[in-house]
Amino acid sequence: MKILITGSNGLLGQKIVAQLEKAGKKYLATSLGPNRNPDCPEEHYRPLDITSFNEVNDMIKVEKIDVVINTAAMTNVDACEEEEVKCRKINVKGVQNLYSACEENNAFLVHVSTDFVFDGENGPYKEEDIRNPLSIYATSKRDSEDILMDGSYKEWSILRTIIVFGQGNNLSRSNIVLWAKDALASGKELTIVDDQFRAPTWADDLAWACIKAGEMRAKGVFHISGPETISIYELVCRIADYHGFDKSVVKPISSSTLNQKAKRPPRTGFDLTKSRSILGYNPLTLEQSLAELEKEEL
């Protein structure tokens, strides 16, 4: 079995590469532009633009790919509000190309989606709950899911996830846990929203689930996240507690004071029953993942 990863320069892509490399499994890492991950050997890397069907189809065919794991996406929620055309080109057209190429080559597609397809009024969510996206980004991800759900080719799985965090190489964006740790270390006052609730996800856990779904060819939708749904404020306070920082500098605020371009769902979180029973998914707690993060930084 040979696995192709899109978006391999991103955090999740790097974690998938690391696990496949450690296990000695056959894979091909791809991203737009050159390889930015020094832990990914150059012989396992190819540049790929998922918005070009011919590029995608040729690579899957020539490399004899069995499973495609799609981690490539435009994920800056506010930027998507300003650049809808670019957002949809990557998040919708790119997925259409991957889906069509997988169908043509009988490959299995693992597509990573988001909790933002829900409106946050009735979390935590099960896989079959009604989607109601609130932003351009969320709508693009819902539409990408529909490509798979409405298509005749059923060799796919959708893995929805929530706030992915971890340490990576040369990342274009940080993540809230790394940001919070650095900010808390400075001792400066932090204002953090206390009315948005999420289940933070350790990137290594999500990477494991992506590989497992591909190897099993586990069809359907799976919810993959951390085991606890907590407010962003509580998340930052627990990071402070874990590292022994002064959490009195963390001040709660309302989302309404931020003037964010994109509307966010107030409370998501996932029911993990299906992914636990079918995939054997068993995510780390927040504190366990913070301990693993410390080991990586040594």
PEQUIQUI-V689951 format. One record per residue. N is the residue number from 1. SS is DSSP state (@ for helix, = for strand, . for the rest). BURIAL is b if it has 16 or more other ideal C-beta (glycine too) atoms within 10 Angstrom, else e. D_FIRST is the distance of its C-alpha to the first C-alpha in Angstrom with 2 decimals. Layout:
N:SS:BURIAL:D_FIRST / N:SS:BURIAL:D_FIRST
This chain:
1:.:e:0.00 / 2:=:e:3.81 / 3:=:b:6.64 / 4:=:b:10.15 / 5:=:b:13.16 / 6:=:b:16.56 / 7:.:b:19.70 / 8:.:b:18.32 / 9:.:b:21.98 / 10:.:b:22.96 / 11:@:b:23.25 / 12:@:b:20.35 / 13:@:b:18.04 / 14:@:b:19.25 / 15:@:b:18.67 / 16:@:b:15.00 / 17:@:b:14.68 / 18:@:b:16.79 / 19:@:b:14.86 / 20:@:b:11.47 / 21:@:e:13.70 / 22:@:e:15.55 / 23:@:e:12.73 / 24:.:e:11.50 / 25:.:e:7.92 / 26:=:e:6.64 / 27:=:b:8.39 / 28:=:b:11.27 / 29:=:b:14.38 / 30:=:b:16.96 / 31:=:b:20.50 / 32:.:e:23.79 / 33:.:e:25.47 / 34:.:e:24.84 / 35:.:b:22.73 / 36:.:b:24.99 / 37:.:b:22.92 / 38:.:e:24.05 / 39:.:e:21.41 / 40:.:b:18.63 / 41:.:e:18.74 / 42:@:e:19.82 / 43:@:e:17.33 / 44:@:b:14.58 / 45:=:b:16.88 / 46:=:b:18.06 / 47:=:e:20.88 / 48:.:b:20.32 / 49:.:b:22.91 / 50:.:b:21.49 / 51:.:b:24.98 / 52:.:e:24.47 / 53:@:b:22.67 / 54:@:e:22.60 / 55:@:b:20.99 / 56:@:b:18.22 / 57:@:b:17.73 / 58:@:e:17.92 / 59:@:b:15.35 / 60:@:b:12.67 / 61:@:e:13.77 / 62:@:e:14.33 / 63:.:b:11.23 / 64:.:e:9.08 / 65:.:b:7.60 / 66:.:b:5.85 / 67:=:b:7.64 / 68:=:b:10.92 / 69:=:b:13.00 / 70:=:b:16.56 / 71:.:b:18.94 / 72:.:b:21.21 / 73:.:b:24.65 / 74:.:b:28.36 / 75:.:b:29.30 / 76:.:e:32.87 / 77:@:b:34.63 / 78:@:e:38.06 / 79:@:e:36.89 / 80:@:b:35.30 / 81:@:b:38.80 / 82:@:e:40.16 / 83:.:e:37.39 / 84:@:e:36.37 / 85:@:e:35.43 / 86:@:e:33.04 / 87:@:b:31.65 / 88:@:b:30.97 / 89:@:e:29.56 / 90:@:b:26.78 / 91:@:b:26.37 / 92:@:b:26.89 / 93:@:b:26.50 / 94:@:b:23.39 / 95:@:b:21.75 / 96:@:b:23.09 / 97:@:b:21.46 / 98:@:b:18.00 / 99:@:b:18.52 / 100:@:b:19.90 / 101:@:b:17.23 / 102:@:b:14.47 / 103:@:b:16.82 / 104:@:e:17.38 / 105:@:b:13.79 / 106:.:e:12.69 / 107:.:b:10.40 / 108:=:b:10.94 / 109:=:b:13.40 / 110:=:b:14.39 / 111:=:b:17.89 / 112:=:b:20.15 / 113:=:b:23.78 / 114:=:b:27.01 / 115:@:b:29.90 / 116:@:b:32.17 / 117:@:b:31.54 / 118:.:b:34.13 / 119:.:b:37.80 / 120:.:b:38.19 / 121:.:e:41.09 / 122:.:e:39.53 / 123:.:b:36.90 / 124:.:b:34.99 / 125:=:b:32.81 / 126:.:e:30.70 / 127:.:e:27.83 / 128:.:e:30.15 / 129:.:e:33.10 / 130:.:e:34.75 / 131:.:b:33.67 / 132:.:e:36.47 / 133:.:b:35.50 / 134:.:b:38.39 / 135:.:b:37.38 / 136:@:b:35.94 / 137:@:b:32.79 / 138:@:b:32.46 / 139:@:b:33.19 / 140:@:b:30.54 / 141:@:b:27.91 / 142:@:b:29.35 / 143:@:b:29.24 / 144:@:b:25.59 / 145:@:b:24.87 / 146:@:e:27.05 / 147:@:b:24.99 / 148:@:b:22.17 / 149:@:e:24.66 / 150:@:e:26.88 / 151:.:e:24.39 / 152:.:e:23.74 / 153:.:e:19.95 / 154:.:e:18.98 / 155:.:b:15.20 / 156:=:b:15.80 / 157:=:b:17.03 / 158:=:b:19.79 / 159:=:b:20.31 / 160:=:b:23.93 / 161:=:b:25.13 / 162:.:b:28.43 / 163:.:b:29.75 / 164:=:b:26.84 / 165:=:b:28.18 / 166:.:b:27.32 / 167:.:b:27.75 / 168:.:b:25.95 / 169:.:e:26.66 / 170:.:e:28.85 / 171:.:b:28.40 / 172:.:e:30.40 / 173:.:e:31.51 / 174:.:e:32.36 / 175:.:b:31.98 / 176:@:b:34.76 / 177:@:b:34.30 / 178:@:b:34.43 / 179:@:e:37.25 / 180:@:b:39.19 / 181:@:b:38.98 / 182:@:e:40.36 / 183:@:b:42.97 / 184:@:b:44.14 / 185:@:e:44.51 / 186:@:e:46.93 / 187:.:e:49.18 / 188:.:e:49.91 / 189:.:e:50.39 / 190:=:b:47.34 / 191:=:e:47.62 / 192:=:b:44.68 / 193:=:b:44.34 / 194:.:b:44.95 / 195:.:e:44.40 / 196:.:b:40.68 / 197:=:b:38.49 / 198:=:b:34.74 / 199:.:b:32.14 / 200:.:b:30.86 / 201:=:b:27.14 / 202:=:b:25.84 / 203:@:b:23.07 / 204:@:b:21.04 / 205:@:b:21.24 / 206:@:b:20.07 / 207:@:b:17.10 / 208:@:b:16.13 / 209:@:b:16.61 / 210:@:b:14.53 / 211:@:b:11.40 / 212:@:b:12.48 / 213:@:b:13.19 / 214:@:b:9.85 / 215:@:e:8.06 / 216:@:e:11.16 / 217:.:e:11.47 / 218:.:b:14.95 / 219:.:e:17.27 / 220:=:e:20.42 / 221:=:b:22.15 / 222:=:b:22.01 / 223:=:b:24.52 / 224:.:b:23.39 / 225:.:b:26.28 / 226:.:b:28.52 / 227:.:b:30.57 / 228:.:b:33.95 / 229:.:b:35.55 / 230:=:b:38.25 / 231:=:b:40.37 / 232:@:b:39.55 / 233:@:b:42.91 / 234:@:b:41.98 / 235:@:b:38.67 / 236:@:b:40.63 / 237:@:b:43.25 / 238:@:b:40.73 / 239:@:b:39.22 / 240:@:b:42.84 / 241:@:e:43.51 / 242:@:e:40.45 / 243:@:e:41.38 / 244:.:e:45.12 / 245:.:b:46.01 / 246:.:e:49.05 / 247:@:b:47.88 / 248:@:e:51.39 / 249:@:b:50.44 / 250:=:b:47.94 / 251:=:e:49.87 / 252:=:e:48.68 / 253:=:e:49.08 / 254:.:e:48.46 / 255:@:e:45.76 / 256:@:e:48.60 / 257:@:e:49.98 / 258:.:e:46.94 / 259:.:e:47.36 / 260:.:e:43.61 / 261:.:e:42.90 / 262:.:b:40.20 / 263:.:b:40.96 / 264:.:b:38.83 / 265:.:b:38.39 / 266:.:b:40.67 / 267:=:b:38.63 / 268:.:b:35.01 / 269:.:b:33.00 / 270:=:b:30.51 / 271:.:e:30.60 / 272:.:b:27.44 / 273:@:e:27.94 / 274:@:b:25.07 / 275:@:b:22.40 / 276:@:e:23.89 / 277:@:e:23.88 / 278:@:b:20.55 / 279:@:b:18.27 / 280:.:e:20.48 / 281:.:b:21.37 / 282:.:e:24.28 / 283:.:b:25.43 / 284:.:b:27.83 / 285:.:e:31.43 / 286:@:b:32.85 / 287:@:e:34.66 / 288:@:e:31.69 / 289:@:b:29.63 / 290:@:b:32.70 / 291:@:e:32.77 / 292:@:e:29.16 / 293:@:b:30.13 / 294:@:e:33.10 / 295:@:e:31.03 / 296:@:e:28.95 / 297:@:e:32.25 / 298:.:e:33.69
